[in-house]
Amino acid sequence: MLVTFRSSAWGNVTMFGEVAVALLKMMGHSGTVPSALLARDVPAALARLKQELASHPVEEDRGTPSGDDEEAEKPVGLALRAYPLIEMLSAAAEQEADVMWQAGEPPL
């Protein structure tokens, strides 16, 4: 499942459902999809998300069992995955805009 976040303050942000729900829960939301944050609730959700991410342990580079570092894919940490959503929430807080999310990709 994909989850798409929308706000009039920022372009759409689409991410994997498992990551999106984890980030929503870090913001203090239930993780329900679809749902929304009212503009007045965005600053508090953003602050809580940043605080939770700061206390979240950074994933260590454990190397690769094959020893081929150039070809191996390194895991992408949750903080890096959260970056587009943090940018959207920051813009929404500045412009006092709501943020909504739903399952699936946005229409073209």
Secondary structure, DSSP 4 states (H G I P E B T S, - for coil): -EEEEEETTEEEEEEEHHHHHHHHHHTT----SSEEE-GGGHHHHHHHHHHHHHHSPPPP----TT--TTTPPPPPPHHHHHHHHHHHHHHHHHHT--EEEEESPPP-
